[in-house]
Amino acid sequence: MTTAADDQDDLAKLAKGGRTNTLGFAIRLIARIPFLVIATRLYGAESLGRFASAMVVIEIVALICSLGEKRGLAQRLSEGAGENRGAESNLVYDGILLSLAYSCVAALLLVAFPEPMFPNGTNSRWDIWLVAAIPAFAVTEILLAAQAYRFDIATMVRTRAIVEPWTISIGAGVFFFIPATRDGGLALAYITSIYAGLLSALWPFLRGYGLPKGWRPEARALLAMSSRAFPLVGADAIERGTRLLDIFILGFFAPPQAVGIYYAAQQIASLPQKLKTSFEPILSPVITKNLRIGNMGAIAAQVRQVGFWIIAIQLGIALVLGMPGEAVMGLWGPDYVAGTAALAFLLAAEVAASMAVVSESVLVYIARKRNLAISVGVIALQAVLTIALIEGAETYGLGKGYEAASAAGALMIALAVSSLIKALLLKHLLKAPVSNWRWALVYAAAPAVVVGYVFTWLPEWMELVFGVPAILGTYALVIWRRGFDDGDKVLFRKQVVPNPETDLA
């Protein structure tokens, strides 16, 4: 039995995580810019495209090797599974051990069969060492999930928004000016950033959980964990795969320059995606707690609340980056302006995907197989659309920008379908509305679009320096006044838990 105070406490935790993640988004945006400048200006679109094609394979494989622990670990710890096998930390070490085993096997397979990573060839002999990032990436996912279970989102922000992006930016610059590593600078910088992120996550984990205590891994328990993780692994891999499949297909059907242009656009557009997925770890403990006590109404309310926070912030980001799209892409060089349409589609795709991501945070616990089946169908739809649209662009002799836009358009359609289907399924299972849509989003977007359009007539530097703050300010003012009620505004307050003796009397 839950009380109003319990629900408010959950809201407080979600709001605190939301504030931290919003700050993390801003930091990530600032940190991502130096890498994009270095990668586009020093290495060029062709080298960047080859690197991107290899990186997507590495990240998908690493995500699979993390065994869905980003969300599965919260459920195992919440249910107290395996309490007779030792301390809470031992459950985390079970996941780490199993993940390392799978990661090593996967890395060896990619070394033996590297063709999927390099459809357009390699930049240097260093590129094959990208496989070394797989175990570090997978273990970092588990460590961050363990910290998120204790509502430590600061570690995730520090790792993903500060350590990793700044390390890859600095590394890319340093390796470029060393003759022996110049051609492989992007790959070496990426590997360095992943291991720096691992160390950043490991230190607070060891302080909080400590070393194993009486830990004796059991083959039967590890096998059962692998089996149980399969739907979560599929959901995680497909969710991330929808953001990487387009690059993978472009690598086979388009020249590396087109892949590089698309990757540059995606790095900007993926920032909102990072924002919403970073809510998942803070949502998981709250959802699993309410599932354990059967409080479906509270779960539906949390989905609606967090879903609106995410779509409201994402729509603002899409307007700020999309309206001056040509100026934004022009920052990386004249060749990258061709990716403006791809940037617009990618930003729209992230807005469309917001409901799917929040719905999936619940579906992975109450309808794993159905959620996985929907995800498989959606990624299949995306693959078919991507190939069809790219082939159409080639048939009509359209340029690299159209090939990139085709992949982005396919992603937008697939994610919109995913959001609709998953929201309807979750509504049916919870027997309560879960939609994050409000008409206030339109009221806020309309004047921001007008303001943005006016600034497109000015020089690009004015469009960026003055237009971006004007678009953001217009949107924020209207959404705050017309869209955010008292429950929404709790996201921006530090003290959100009511006093039970006064507020709930």
Secondary structure, 3 states (H helix, E strand, C coil): CCCHHHHHHHHHHHHHHHHHHHHHHHHHHHHHHHHHHHHHHHHHHHHHHHHHHHHHHHHHHHHHHCCCHHHHHHHHHHHCCCHHHCCHHHHHHHHHHHHHHHHHHHHHHHHHCCHHHCCCCCCCHHHHHHHHHHHHHHHHHHHHHHHHHCCCCHHHHHHHHHHHHHHHHHHHHHHHCCHHHCCCHHHHHHHHHHHHHHHHHHHHHHHHHCCCCCCCCCHHHHHHHHHHHHHHHHHHHHHHHHHHHHHHHHHHHCCHHHHHHHHHHHHHHHHHHHHHHCCHHHHHHHHHHHHHHCCHHHHHHHHHHHHHHHHHHHHHHHHHHHCCHHHHHHCCCHHHHHHHHHHHHHHHHHHHHHHHHHHHHHHHHHCHHHHHHHHHHHHHHHHHHHHHHHHHHHHCCCCHHHHHHHHHHHHHHHHHHHHHHHHHHHHHHHCCCCCCCCCHHHHHHHHHHHHHHHHCCCCHHHHHHHHHHHHHHHHHHHHHHHHCCHHHHHHHCCCCCCCCCCCCC
